Structure formats: structure tokens, C-alpha cells
């Protein structure tokens, strides 16, 4: 048993219709990170000064010392950058990622955020790295962040984003149970549900590319024009996709001490004006997007697959999928042993796992799968001894309502084909009607055995795929 908890499939080729309010072609979501006063600093009980996301190229932490220049850069964000952005964006619905300790040191800024109607989500207790924290300590910091945020803002945060997170962050946030969304993901252009610790947690992914942090990293923006162009290109691409029926979400990440500088703020304003000049643009907070998504696309599971595939016991997995390959539960047993996870929690995910086992099996076992299939419109069908799947499939092509002449023709072809090849004629009848099945039967009966063996195996795989697509409601 191997489990791989990354989801490499997501929505696949056909994402759901976001159905944004008013038929909008795109949702634009602007985040203002408020971190100033919550960064690493020995004044805050940290071991060293901050070294991340500032104007100081190649900055390094100073253990046990205050870094005056670094501190003053962060102070610029609180003292000047915030207010410039507040004047520029105060008319728009903004989500603030507020570090709780930073918010506690910013009463004027918090009052301004609330007066503008901005959503204030939690950006953790402190703007520090959590990758080396124990799970217990990270959980304690999250609880403390929620308490302090509630004291300072007046209500608990509905959204969570650590940013400098650990591998445990999303799970801890989901287990806390009070967040309408978690944003510690960059995995999609749309919100999505993650099954975490037995519950469905909505993820509203964030961005590191349409983000002014790239002014402060080596492979980033060197001037405001580059940032403006990137934001416009991102918007234009998603807007065009929305016009083509695939509405998505554009996240924009801002920091008071970075884009709050005059030479960058001008570029941001031009980009926002460009977006606002288009029709069908929904500017929204992350909470608004989360509430819309939860109402429009609540988590659903097919009745026949009531739990995530990767979480099934062997018994549950075989009970669900043991009949996908006709009378061959050993295939499901082998598939359960493979590396399964969220990316297999769909029809083609399970099909891939089952088919790998079928293809890797010795020739005699694969032949056994072929011989387990019934004749088309044969004696088992007449005696009503087919599996439920085969009964439905043959009925879908009208093979349960043959004339006497048609039944005689199927009997003749079945007998001749099996006598020549040593296994029944197999075809994915849901891809055909009665006439095309008979046509394929007559054409394939004269093939050599090896060619028919390969064709029959491919048809068995297709039958399995169709059964799974029906099971998953795809």
C-alpha cells in the first residue's frame, strides 16, 4: 500500500463553470499583505532580524541583533505605503492578509481597513518561517493568531494564509474547523475542495507570480512597467478564457512596503484601471469568492464512491471496483497496492491504476479476463445470468431485444469466433449500436489470433473506462 497525497489532476480538461455573479468573465481578487510589525525581530522574541522581501539585495538575518535598515523598510510599509494603497484601492473589495501581531501594532490601519469594508483574513501570528516548527507549536501559534486577531479586529478571521508555511499548515487549518477557505496553495486558477482529516476544506489558491514580491527577488520585476505588463497580460488571458466559457480567478498579491513605493504604485494603478475598464469583471474579496464557490459548487461525491479512493481500505476498494474488469477482482486487489492518492479520485484515475495491473499481468491471467466475458446476446444473457454491468451494457445497444434472425446470426458468429480465437468476441457495446456491433463482428472474425487478442484487450480496457465514467457520474 502506497499513498501519494498530491493531486496532479485537479479539474482536468474541463473545469467547472465558475458562474461568477452577474455572468462575470473573470473574478479579480486583490490581496494586501499587512506584515509590518510582525516580521522577524529580536524585539518580537525572535532569534534574528528579518531577511525576506525588502529593498536590501541579498539581505541576511542578523542573529541576536536588530537590523535598523531592515526595520525602517518595514516601517515604511506601515507609515506610508499602506496609506498610499488605501487611497488608491479603498473603493475596491480587498482582502487583507493580516499578521495578527502586526495588526495589533496598527490601530489606525485596522480602523481604515474596516472603514473601507475590506476583509481581514489571518496571515498567522507572526511573519516568520514555519517549516521547522513542530506541529504542536504551529497549532499553538494558529490558535494564538485567531485569539489576537479577534481581539484586534472584533471578529475571528474566516480565511487563513500562513505563507511561509510547513507541510502541516493546511491540515492544521482544516482541523481547526473555522475557516471558510485556506489560501496556502498556488495549484489552480479556481477554488477547489481538499479532503483533509475527514472533512472537506475549501482552498482558494493564491499567487506568487502576479505578486509584487517579485520586486524583491533576483528573478523578478526590475521596474513598474514590467509589473504592470505582467498584470495586464494575466488579466487579458483570463478574460479571454472567460469570454470563451471558462471563467477563472486572477489573484494579485501586494505588500505595503513594496508596491506602496511611488514608482511602483503608479504601475499598479494603471493595471487596475485597465481591468476596471472592461465589462464583466467581478472585483471580490476572497471570502466572497469562497462563499460563492461553496454555494455554487459544494463538495459532492458519487453515491457509488462515497469516500476518496486513496482513503479506502482494501476491502472497500475491491467492493467498489472489483467488478470493473469482468469477474476479475484480483485486478482491483493489485491496484489498491499501487501509489494511490487524490489524483486517482476520478474515473480515469482509477482506470489508470486498474489498467496498469491488467497490462502487467502474465498472458494467461489476461486471457482469463477475456474468457470471463460473456458472449454477446448469448446463452448467459438468455438465462439472465449476466453481471448487472453486462446486462445494462448489452441492453444499451438493443441486444436484449433481437429478432429471431438476429439472435441466430449472433449465435453463429459467437460460435465461430470462439472456436477460432479461444475467447469470446469483446467490444465496448456502449460505443456502438446493434448494426455497428454486427459489422465489427463480421470484420474481426477473420483476423489472426494475435491481432484479435490485442484488440480484445483494448476493448476490455475501454469497457472498464466506460463503467468507471458512469460510476463517477462523469
C-alpha positions as CSV (number, residue, x, y, z in Angstrom):
1,X,0.0,0.0,0.0
2,X,1.4,3.3,-1.1
3,X,-0.3,6.7,-0.8
4,X,0.7,9.9,-2.6
5,X,-1.2,12.9,-1.2
6,X,-0.6,15.3,-4.1
7,X,-3.4,15.9,-6.5
8,X,-1.8,16.2,-10.0
9,X,-5.2,16.1,-11.8
10,X,-7.3,18.9,-10.4
11,X,-10.3,19.7,-12.6
12,X,-8.6,18.1,-15.7
13,X,-9.5,19.3,-19.2
14,X,-13.0,20.6,-18.3
15,X,-13.0,22.9,-15.3
16,X,-16.4,23.7,-13.8
17,X,-18.2,26.8,-14.8
18,X,-17.4,29.3,-12.1
19,X,-20.7,31.0,-12.6
20,X,-19.4,34.3,-11.2
21,X,-22.2,36.7,-10.1
22,X,-23.7,38.7,-12.9
23,X,-22.2,36.4,-15.5
24,X,-18.8,37.9,-15.0
25,X,-16.0,36.7,-17.2
26,X,-13.4,36.9,-14.5
27,X,-13.0,37.4,-10.8
28,X,-10.2,39.7,-9.8
29,X,-9.0,39.3,-6.2
30,X,-6.5,41.7,-4.7
31,X,-4.7,40.8,-1.6
32,X,-2.9,43.4,0.5
33,X,-0.4,41.7,2.9
34,X,0.0,43.5,6.1
35,X,3.1,42.1,7.8
36,X,4.9,45.2,9.1
37,X,5.5,44.8,12.8
38,X,5.1,41.0,12.6
39,X,8.4,40.2,10.9
40,X,11.4,38.6,12.5
41,X,12.9,40.9,15.1
42,X,14.5,40.3,18.4
43,X,12.1,42.9,19.8
44,X,9.4,40.3,18.9
45,X,11.2,37.5,20.7
46,X,12.8,36.1,17.5
47,X,16.4,34.9,17.3
48,X,17.4,37.2,14.5
49,X,16.4,40.1,12.2
50,X,14.3,39.7,9.1
51,X,15.9,38.9,5.8
52,X,13.0,38.4,3.4
53,X,11.2,40.7,0.9
54,X,12.8,44.0,1.3
55,X,14.8,46.5,-0.7
56,X,18.1,45.1,0.6
57,X,19.5,42.8,-2.0
58,X,21.0,39.7,-0.6
59,X,19.9,40.5,3.0
60,X,20.9,38.1,5.7
61,X,19.5,37.6,9.1
62,X,21.5,39.1,12.0
63,X,21.4,36.7,14.9
64,X,20.8,38.4,18.2
65,X,20.8,41.9,16.7
66,X,18.4,44.5,15.4
67,X,18.8,45.4,11.7
68,X,17.9,49.1,11.7
69,X,17.8,49.4,7.9
70,X,15.5,46.4,7.6
71,X,13.2,47.6,10.3
72,X,12.9,51.0,8.7
73,X,12.0,49.5,5.3
74,X,9.2,47.5,7.0
75,X,8.1,50.7,8.8
76,X,7.8,52.5,5.5
77,X,5.1,50.0,4.6
78,X,3.1,50.8,7.7
79,X,3.7,54.5,7.8
80,X,3.5,55.5,4.1
81,X,2.9,52.5,1.7
82,X,-0.3,51.4,3.4
83,X,-1.9,54.8,3.2
84,X,-1.0,55.3,-0.5
85,X,-2.6,51.9,-1.3
86,X,-5.6,52.6,0.9
87,X,-6.2,55.9,-1.0
88,X,-5.8,54.0,-4.3
89,X,-7.8,50.9,-3.6
90,X,-10.2,52.0,-0.9
91,X,-13.1,51.8,-3.3
92,X,-12.5,48.2,-4.2
93,X,-13.2,45.0,-2.2
94,X,-9.8,44.0,-0.9
95,X,-8.7,41.1,1.2
96,X,-6.0,41.9,3.8
97,X,-3.7,39.1,4.9
98,X,-3.1,40.5,8.3
99,X,-0.4,39.1,10.5
100,X,-2.0,39.2,14.0
101,X,0.9,40.8,15.8
102,X,1.3,43.3,13.0
103,X,-2.4,44.2,13.2
104,X,-2.1,44.6,17.0
105,X,0.6,47.3,16.4
106,X,-1.5,49.1,13.7
107,X,-4.7,50.5,15.3
108,X,-5.1,53.3,12.7
109,X,-4.5,51.0,9.7
110,X,-7.0,48.4,11.1
111,X,-9.6,51.1,11.5
112,X,-9.0,52.2,7.9
113,X,-9.3,48.6,6.7
114,X,-12.6,48.2,8.4
115,X,-14.0,51.6,7.3
116,X,-13.3,50.6,3.7
117,X,-15.2,47.3,4.2
118,X,-12.1,45.2,3.5
119,X,-12.0,41.6,4.5
120,X,-9.2,41.0,7.1
121,X,-8.0,37.4,6.9
122,X,-5.4,35.9,9.1
123,X,-1.7,35.8,7.9
124,X,-0.7,33.9,11.0
125,X,0.6,35.1,14.4
126,X,4.0,36.3,13.1
127,X,5.6,36.8,9.7
128,X,8.1,34.0,10.2
129,X,9.1,30.7,8.7
130,X,7.2,27.7,10.0
131,X,8.8,24.8,8.1
132,X,10.9,23.7,11.1
133,X,8.1,24.2,13.7
134,X,6.7,21.2,15.5
135,X,3.1,20.5,14.7
136,X,2.1,21.3,18.2
137,X,3.9,24.6,18.2
138,X,2.5,25.6,14.8
139,X,-1.0,24.7,16.0
140,X,-0.5,26.8,19.2
141,X,0.6,29.8,17.0
142,X,-2.5,29.4,14.9
143,X,-4.8,29.3,18.0
144,X,-3.0,32.4,19.3
145,X,-3.3,34.2,16.0
146,X,-7.1,33.6,15.9
147,X,-7.4,34.9,19.5
148,X,-5.3,38.0,18.9
149,X,-7.0,38.7,15.5
150,X,-10.4,38.5,17.2
151,X,-9.4,40.9,19.9
152,X,-7.9,43.4,17.5
153,X,-10.4,43.3,14.6
154,X,-13.5,42.4,16.6
155,X,-14.3,39.2,14.8
156,X,-12.5,35.9,14.1
157,X,-10.8,35.5,10.6
158,X,-12.7,33.5,8.1
159,X,-9.7,33.0,5.8
160,X,-6.2,31.7,6.5
161,X,-2.8,32.1,4.8
162,X,0.4,31.4,6.5
163,X,2.6,32.0,3.5
164,X,5.9,30.8,5.0
165,X,4.1,27.5,5.8
166,X,5.0,23.9,6.7
167,X,3.8,20.7,5.2
168,X,1.3,20.6,8.1
169,X,-0.3,24.0,7.7
170,X,-3.3,23.2,5.5
171,X,-4.2,20.2,7.6
172,X,-3.9,22.1,10.8
173,X,-6.1,24.9,9.4
174,X,-8.7,22.4,8.2
175,X,-8.7,20.6,11.5
176,X,-9.2,24.0,13.3
177,X,-12.6,24.0,11.5
178,X,-13.5,27.6,11.4
179,X,-12.1,28.8,8.1
180,X,-14.3,29.3,5.1
181,X,-11.1,29.0,3.0
182,X,-7.4,28.3,3.3
183,X,-5.1,30.1,0.8
184,X,-1.8,28.2,1.3
185,X,-1.8,26.8,-2.3
186,X,-0.8,28.0,-5.7
187,X,-2.2,25.0,-7.5
188,X,-5.1,26.4,-9.6
189,X,-6.9,29.3,-11.2
190,X,-10.1,28.3,-9.4
191,X,-11.1,27.4,-5.8
192,X,-11.1,23.7,-5.1
193,X,-12.1,21.3,-2.3
194,X,-9.5,19.3,-0.5
195,X,-10.5,16.3,1.6
196,X,-8.4,16.8,4.8
197,X,-8.6,14.9,8.0
198,X,-12.1,13.6,7.2
199,X,-13.6,16.9,6.2
200,X,-13.9,19.0,3.0
201,X,-11.8,22.2,3.2
202,X,-12.2,24.8,0.5
203,X,-8.9,26.0,-0.9
204,X,-8.8,29.4,-2.6
205,X,-5.4,29.4,-4.2
206,X,-3.1,32.4,-4.0
207,X,-0.3,33.6,-6.4
208,X,3.4,34.2,-6.3
209,X,3.7,35.4,-9.9
210,X,1.2,38.2,-10.1
211,X,2.7,39.4,-6.9
212,X,4.8,42.5,-6.1
213,X,7.2,40.3,-4.1
214,X,9.0,39.8,-7.4
215,X,10.4,43.3,-6.9
216,X,12.4,41.8,-4.0
217,X,13.7,38.6,-5.5
218,X,16.5,38.0,-8.1
219,X,14.3,36.7,-10.9
220,X,11.7,39.4,-10.5
221,X,10.5,42.7,-11.7
222,X,13.1,45.5,-12.1
223,X,10.6,48.3,-12.7
224,X,7.0,49.2,-12.5
225,X,6.3,48.7,-16.2
226,X,7.3,45.1,-16.0
227,X,4.8,44.6,-13.2
228,X,2.1,46.5,-15.0
229,X,2.6,44.5,-18.2
230,X,2.5,41.2,-16.3
231,X,-0.7,42.1,-14.5
232,X,-2.3,43.2,-17.7
233,X,-1.2,40.1,-19.6
234,X,-2.5,37.8,-16.8
235,X,-5.8,39.7,-16.8
236,X,-6.2,39.7,-20.6
237,X,-5.5,35.9,-20.9
238,X,-8.0,35.0,-18.2
239,X,-10.6,37.5,-19.5
240,X,-10.4,35.9,-23.0
241,X,-10.7,32.5,-21.5
242,X,-13.8,33.7,-19.6
243,X,-15.3,35.0,-22.8
244,X,-14.8,31.5,-24.2
245,X,-16.8,30.0,-21.4
246,X,-14.0,29.2,-18.9
247,X,-14.3,32.0,-16.2
248,X,-11.4,31.9,-13.7
249,X,-9.9,34.0,-10.9
250,X,-7.0,36.3,-11.1
251,X,-5.2,36.7,-7.7
252,X,-2.9,39.8,-7.2
253,X,-0.6,39.9,-4.3
254,X,0.6,43.3,-2.8
255,X,2.8,44.4,0.0
256,X,2.7,47.8,1.7
257,X,6.5,48.2,1.7
258,X,6.9,47.1,-1.9
259,X,4.2,48.3,-4.3
260,X,3.5,51.1,-1.8
261,X,6.6,52.9,-3.1
262,X,5.6,55.7,-5.5
263,X,7.4,54.4,-8.6
264,X,5.6,51.0,-8.3
265,X,2.2,52.3,-7.1
266,X,1.7,54.2,-10.4
267,X,2.1,51.0,-12.4
268,X,-0.4,49.2,-10.1
269,X,-2.9,52.0,-10.7
270,X,-2.6,51.7,-14.5
271,X,-3.1,48.0,-14.3
272,X,-6.1,48.2,-12.1
273,X,-7.6,50.9,-14.3
274,X,-7.1,48.7,-17.3
275,X,-9.1,45.9,-15.6
276,X,-11.8,48.1,-14.4
277,X,-12.4,49.5,-17.9
278,X,-13.6,46.1,-19.1
279,X,-17.2,44.8,-18.7
280,X,-17.9,41.6,-16.9
281,X,-15.2,42.0,-14.2
282,X,-16.1,40.9,-10.7
283,X,-13.8,42.5,-8.1
284,X,-14.3,40.5,-4.9
285,X,-12.8,39.6,-1.6
286,X,-11.5,36.1,-1.1
287,X,-14.3,35.5,1.4
288,X,-16.9,36.5,-1.2
289,X,-15.3,34.1,-3.7
290,X,-15.2,31.3,-1.1
291,X,-18.9,31.8,-0.2
292,X,-19.9,31.9,-3.8
293,X,-18.0,28.7,-4.6
294,X,-19.3,26.9,-1.6
295,X,-22.9,27.7,-2.6
296,X,-22.4,27.1,-6.3
297,X,-20.0,24.1,-6.2
298,X,-20.4,22.4,-2.8
299,X,-18.3,19.3,-2.3
300,X,-20.1,16.3,-3.8
301,X,-19.1,12.6,-4.1
302,X,-20.7,10.0,-6.3
303,X,-23.1,7.7,-4.4
304,X,-21.2,4.7,-5.6
305,X,-17.8,6.1,-4.5
306,X,-18.7,7.6,-1.1
307,X,-15.1,8.3,0.1
308,X,-11.8,9.3,-1.6
309,X,-10.2,6.5,-3.4
310,X,-6.8,6.9,-1.6
311,X,-8.5,6.6,1.8
312,X,-10.3,3.3,1.0
313,X,-9.4,0.1,2.8
314,X,-8.6,-2.9,0.6
315,X,-12.0,-4.3,1.3
316,X,-13.8,-1.1,0.4
317,X,-11.7,-0.6,-2.8
318,X,-12.3,-4.2,-4.0
319,X,-16.0,-4.0,-3.2
320,X,-16.3,-0.8,-5.3
321,X,-14.0,-1.7,-8.2
322,X,-13.7,-5.5,-8.2
323,X,-16.3,-5.9,-10.9
324,X,-15.0,-3.2,-13.3
325,X,-12.9,-5.9,-15.0
326,X,-15.4,-8.8,-15.5
327,X,-15.2,-11.4,-12.8
328,X,-11.6,-10.4,-12.0
329,X,-11.3,-8.8,-8.5
330,X,-7.6,-9.6,-8.4
331,X,-7.1,-6.6,-10.6
332,X,-8.6,-4.3,-8.0
333,X,-6.6,-6.0,-5.3
334,X,-3.4,-5.3,-7.2
335,X,-4.4,-1.7,-7.9
336,X,-5.0,-1.0,-4.3
337,X,-1.3,-1.8,-3.7
338,X,-0.2,0.9,-6.1
339,X,0.6,4.6,-5.3
340,X,-2.9,6.0,-5.0
341,X,-4.0,9.4,-3.9
342,X,-6.2,12.4,-4.7
343,X,-5.2,12.3,-8.4
344,X,-6.8,8.9,-8.6
345,X,-10.1,10.1,-7.2
346,X,-11.8,10.2,-10.5
347,X,-12.9,7.7,-13.2
348,X,-9.7,7.9,-15.2
349,X,-7.5,7.9,-12.1
350,X,-9.0,4.5,-11.0
351,X,-8.9,3.3,-14.6
352,X,-5.2,4.0,-14.8
353,X,-4.5,2.0,-11.7
354,X,-6.7,-0.9,-12.7
355,X,-5.3,-1.0,-16.2
356,X,-1.7,-1.0,-15.1
357,X,-2.4,-4.2,-13.2
358,X,-4.2,-5.7,-16.2
359,X,-1.4,-4.8,-18.6
360,X,1.3,-6.0,-16.3
361,X,-0.3,-9.4,-15.7
362,X,1.0,-12.6,-17.3
363,X,-0.6,-13.6,-20.6
364,X,-2.6,-16.4,-19.1
365,X,-4.2,-14.1,-16.5
366,X,-5.1,-11.5,-19.2
367,X,-6.6,-14.3,-21.2
368,X,-8.6,-15.3,-18.2
369,X,-10.1,-11.8,-18.1
370,X,-11.1,-12.2,-21.7
371,X,-12.7,-15.6,-21.2
372,X,-14.6,-14.2,-18.2
373,X,-16.6,-12.0,-20.6
374,X,-19.9,-13.4,-21.8
375,X,-20.9,-13.9,-25.4
376,X,-22.9,-11.1,-26.9
377,X,-26.6,-11.9,-26.8
378,X,-25.5,-15.5,-25.8
379,X,-26.9,-18.2,-23.5
380,X,-26.0,-16.3,-20.3
381,X,-28.0,-13.3,-21.4
382,X,-30.9,-15.5,-22.3
383,X,-30.7,-17.2,-18.9
384,X,-30.4,-13.7,-17.2
385,X,-27.1,-14.7,-15.6
386,X,-25.0,-11.7,-16.8
387,X,-23.5,-9.3,-14.3
388,X,-25.5,-6.2,-13.7
389,X,-22.9,-4.2,-15.7
390,X,-23.0,-6.6,-18.7
391,X,-26.8,-6.7,-18.6
392,X,-27.1,-2.9,-18.8
393,X,-24.4,-2.6,-21.5
394,X,-25.9,-5.2,-23.8
395,X,-29.3,-3.6,-23.3
396,X,-27.9,-0.2,-24.2
397,X,-27.2,-1.5,-27.7
398,X,-30.5,-3.3,-28.1
399,X,-29.0,-6.8,-27.7
400,X,-31.8,-7.7,-25.3
401,X,-34.4,-7.2,-28.0
402,X,-33.2,-9.2,-31.0
403,X,-35.3,-10.7,-33.7
404,X,-35.0,-14.5,-34.3
405,X,-32.8,-13.9,-37.3
406,X,-30.5,-11.5,-35.4
407,X,-30.2,-14.0,-32.5
408,X,-29.4,-16.8,-34.8
409,X,-26.7,-14.6,-36.5
410,X,-25.1,-13.7,-33.1
411,X,-25.1,-17.3,-32.1
412,X,-23.4,-18.3,-35.4
413,X,-20.8,-15.6,-35.1
414,X,-20.1,-16.3,-31.4
415,X,-19.5,-20.0,-32.0
416,X,-17.2,-19.3,-35.0
417,X,-15.2,-16.6,-33.3
418,X,-14.7,-18.5,-30.1
419,X,-13.7,-21.7,-32.0
420,X,-11.1,-19.7,-33.9
421,X,-9.6,-17.5,-31.3
422,X,-10.2,-19.2,-28.0
423,X,-12.0,-16.4,-26.3
424,X,-15.3,-14.5,-26.8
425,X,-15.8,-11.6,-29.1
426,X,-15.4,-8.5,-26.9
427,X,-16.5,-5.0,-27.9
428,X,-17.4,-1.9,-25.8
429,X,-21.1,-2.0,-26.8
430,X,-21.8,1.4,-25.3
431,X,-19.7,2.9,-28.1
432,X,-21.9,1.2,-30.7
433,X,-25.4,0.3,-31.8
434,X,-26.6,-3.2,-32.9
435,X,-25.8,-2.6,-36.6
436,X,-22.2,-1.4,-36.0
437,X,-21.6,-4.3,-33.5
438,X,-22.6,-6.9,-36.1
439,X,-20.4,-5.1,-38.7
440,X,-17.4,-5.2,-36.4
441,X,-18.1,-8.8,-35.5
442,X,-18.1,-9.8,-39.2
443,X,-14.9,-7.8,-39.9
444,X,-12.9,-9.0,-37.0
445,X,-13.7,-12.7,-37.1
446,X,-11.2,-13.3,-39.8
447,X,-8.3,-11.5,-38.1
448,X,-5.3,-13.6,-36.9
449,X,-5.4,-14.5,-33.2
450,X,-2.7,-12.2,-32.0
451,X,-4.3,-9.2,-33.6
452,X,-7.6,-10.1,-32.0
453,X,-6.0,-10.7,-28.7
454,X,-4.6,-7.2,-28.7
455,X,-8.0,-5.7,-29.9
456,X,-9.9,-7.7,-27.3
457,X,-7.6,-6.4,-24.5
458,X,-8.1,-2.8,-25.7
459,X,-11.8,-3.3,-25.7
460,X,-11.8,-4.7,-22.2
461,X,-9.9,-1.6,-21.1
462,X,-12.5,0.6,-22.8
463,X,-15.3,-1.3,-21.2
464,X,-13.7,-0.7,-17.8
465,X,-13.3,3.0,-18.6
466,X,-16.9,3.4,-19.5
467,X,-18.0,1.6,-16.4
468,X,-15.9,3.9,-14.2
469,X,-17.1,7.0,-16.0
470,X,-20.7,6.0,-15.2
471,X,-19.8,5.2,-11.6
472,X,-18.2,8.6,-11.1
473,X,-21.0,10.4,-12.9
474,X,-18.6,11.7,-15.5
